[in-house]
């Protein structure tokens, strides 16, 4: 597989016969982030190496695990991060919904390994900004990510957080400055679950409040030549009818972030179209593959806190499967990578979507 896909990259060319560079954008979604790990596994097995990675929240963590390790260690570090769920109590129930719901309840009560822990007695709900302590995430990042390699390893890394008081976006980009553990952790500081992270004297919170799928970071400066941008969204735009309160909660969570991503991409399409009409403007050539994880037939309303080993494994497997499906379409020439402007292809659960 690796040899075949790696060789096929020669056919992914623009109008001048040049290969596209590859960027990977990873969105937020907490426990759903195992899907992104599967996507990366498929990319690596196909010999497709991103030039840079931009991530928000759990996407920022996955991105740091990739950029901050040697190529041969990247998958192992991703597995190390997601593996602690296997040591947790495995909830059981009369069906899949009951099992997943029990797993969410377990995480809310006891936290989850390298991500968060419940506050100690006497600190909740009064006298604290958040329900959980996110310092375990900082320790996990420090243990699994080589910060020097993250900044100097050759693969560009960027993440985004939001200033709690001003609402301003704060972008941390290894091409413009040093990125550390707290920058990554700040991108996932989602109030009221997790407290703000102080960076340079400012309290920062989850970047997903402004840009849960940070395609802006890549599309604003795509660089010279053709670019293939693979954006991995963890919350689907499309879903079923809401028949229960849990369904309603799940769909509203999905829509709040998925509509944000759609608006951003639509805005960039307009921007690229306008630029193409400016006399003397060098046209940009970007192919955006927008992949979304759905899994709606199995997930529950608290899915972002379902860290059970079975759920993590299923999401990882789906991510790899869906990415292999996209790679097959690239190999077959069904996805064009050499058109001027911004060309968008949308997938959900590995299936092509229109619009």
Number of C-alpha atoms within 10 A of each C-alpha: 11 14 10 12 19 17 13 17 17 13 15 21 18 19 13 9 12 14 19 22 21 18 23 23 29 30 31 31 24 19 23 27 28 29 28 32 28 25 23 26 23 24 20 18 17 21 18 18 17 21 16 20 28 29 32 32 32 28 34 30 28 30 30 31 27 27 27 27 22 16 13 9 12 24 19 16 20 24 14 15 22 23 19 16 22 14 10 17 11 16 15 14 11 7 8 14 16 14 20 27 20 18 25 22 16 20 19 19 12 14 21 23 19 21 24 21 21 20 17 10 7 9 14 14 11 9 8 13 16 21 21 24 18 27 18 17 23 19 14 17 25 14 13 19 22 21 21 13 15 24 22 16 17 14 19 20 26 25 30 30 33 25 20 17 10 10 13 12 18 17 17 20 19 20 14 10 9 14 20 21 18 17 24 30 31 31 32 32 24 20 16 13 16 23 23 26 25 16 13 7 7 14 18 31 30 30 29 26 21 18 24 29 32 29 26 17 19 20 21 11 9 18 13 12 18 27 26 23 27 22 25 29 30 31 31 22 20 16 16 9 9 13 8 9 10 12 18 14 14 21 22 13 15 21 17 14 24 22 15 18 24 15 11 16 21 12 13 18 17 13 15 20 16 11 16 16 11 10 7 8 9 12 18 22 24 29 24 23 20 23 29 26 23 22 17 18 9 11 19 22 22 18 20 18 22 28 29 26 18 15 22 21 19 14 23 23 19 23 28 21 19 23 26 22 18 21 21 15 13 18 19 13 12 11 19 18 25 23 16 19 21 23 18 18 18 16 21 21 19 20 13 13 13 8 5
